[in-house]
Amino acid sequence: QVQLVESGGGLVQAGGSLRLSCAASGSILSIDSMGWYRQAPGKQRELVAPITSGSSTNFADSVKGRFTISRDNAKNTVTLQMNSLKPEDTAIYYCNAVIRNYQGRAFNYWGQGTQVTVSS
């Protein structure tokens, strides 16, 4: 069993900052990619920022220059630092990870989601 547990969402005013964290636990041999997605009301889930096992990153155009992503491979955690937040960043944010078990098979896992609300 593998779990992804997120924390750090909440309500913030425009221009403010939030930090989201996600910790993976369970039967984990290694973690390939990790990342954050978000889904706003009435919209499809979109990729915000992925990070590879070697810490190569990428960002959606809408968050470039404002968000950063990092991971701690020893602790199986990934963190999304969100600065200069805008009302359009309001969404449920989901942690995602591709995790390899002790049999060497890789599976895709999702966190339960954490609400981020940015007021104008």
matplotlib code that plots the C-alpha trace (Angstrom):
import matplotlib.pyplot as plt

x = [0.0, 1.2, -0.2, 0.4, -0.6, -0.8, -0.7, -0.5, -3.5, -5.7, -7.0, -4.7, -5.0, -3.8, -0.1, 0.4, 2.3, 1.5, 3.6, 2.2, 3.8, 3.3, 4.7, 4.7, 4.7, 4.3, 5.9, 8.3, 11.4, 11.9, 10.0, 10.3, 8.5, 6.6, 4.5, 1.5, -1.7, -4.7, -8.3, -10.5, -14.3, -15.6, -12.2, -10.1, -7.2, -4.0, -0.3, 1.2, 4.8, 6.6, 9.9, 12.0, 14.0, 17.1, 15.2, 14.7, 11.6, 9.1, 6.2, 3.0, 3.2, 0.6, 2.9, 6.4, 8.4, 5.9, 6.0, 8.9, 9.0, 11.5, 11.8, 13.6, 14.4, 15.5, 12.1, 10.0, 8.5, 7.7, 7.0, 5.4, 6.2, 3.6, 4.4, 2.5, -0.7, -3.5, -7.3, -7.0, -4.7, -7.7, -8.2, -7.8, -4.2, -3.2, 0.1, 1.1, 3.9, 5.0, 6.3, 8.1, 7.4, 9.8, 8.8, 10.1, 6.6, 5.7, 2.3, 0.8, -0.6, -2.6, -3.0, -6.5, -6.2, -5.8, -7.9, -6.1, -8.3, -6.9, -9.1, -8.9]
y = [0.0, 3.4, 6.7, 10.3, 12.8, 16.5, 19.5, 23.2, 24.4, 27.3, 30.7, 33.6, 37.0, 37.8, 38.4, 36.1, 32.8, 29.2, 26.1, 22.7, 19.5, 15.9, 12.9, 9.4, 6.4, 2.7, 0.0, 2.1, 1.0, 4.3, 7.2, 8.2, 11.5, 13.5, 16.6, 18.8, 19.1, 21.3, 21.4, 24.5, 24.3, 23.4, 22.9, 19.9, 18.8, 20.4, 19.8, 22.6, 21.4, 18.0, 17.1, 14.1, 11.8, 13.9, 17.1, 18.4, 20.6, 22.1, 24.6, 25.5, 28.8, 30.3, 29.7, 30.3, 32.7, 32.4, 28.7, 26.5, 22.8, 20.7, 17.1, 15.3, 11.8, 10.6, 11.6, 10.9, 14.3, 17.0, 20.6, 23.3, 26.9, 29.3, 33.0, 36.0, 34.0, 35.2, 34.5, 32.3, 30.0, 28.9, 25.2, 21.8, 20.9, 17.2, 15.6, 12.9, 10.3, 7.4, 4.9, 1.7, -1.2, -3.9, -6.1, -3.3, -2.4, 1.3, 2.6, 6.1, 7.5, 10.5, 12.4, 13.3, 16.9, 20.2, 23.3, 26.5, 29.6, 33.0, 36.0, 39.2]
z = [0.0, -0.9, 0.3, -0.8, 1.9, 1.1, 3.4, 3.3, 1.4, 2.6, 2.0, 1.1, -0.4, -3.9, -3.9, -1.0, -0.7, 0.2, 0.4, -0.4, 0.8, -0.1, 1.6, 0.1, 2.4, 2.2, 0.1, -1.9, -3.7, -5.5, -6.9, -10.5, -11.3, -8.8, -9.4, -8.7, -10.7, -10.1, -10.9, -10.8, -10.7, -14.1, -15.6, -16.4, -14.2, -15.4, -14.8, -12.8, -12.2, -12.5, -11.1, -12.1, -9.8, -10.8, -9.9, -13.4, -13.3, -15.6, -15.1, -16.7, -18.4, -16.1, -13.0, -14.4, -12.3, -9.4, -8.4, -7.5, -6.9, -5.0, -3.7, -1.0, -2.2, 1.2, 2.8, -0.3, -0.2, -2.8, -2.1, -4.2, -3.2, -4.6, -4.6, -6.0, -5.9, -8.2, -7.9, -11.0, -9.0, -7.0, -7.4, -5.7, -5.9, -6.2, -5.6, -8.1, -8.1, -10.1, -7.6, -8.1, -5.7, -4.5, -7.5, -9.7, -11.1, -11.4, -10.5, -10.7, -7.4, -6.4, -3.2, -1.9, -2.9, -1.0, -1.5, -2.4, -2.5, -3.5, -2.7, -4.7]

ax = plt.figure().add_subplot(projection="3d")
ax.plot(x, y, z, "-o")
ax.set_aspect("equal")
plt.show()
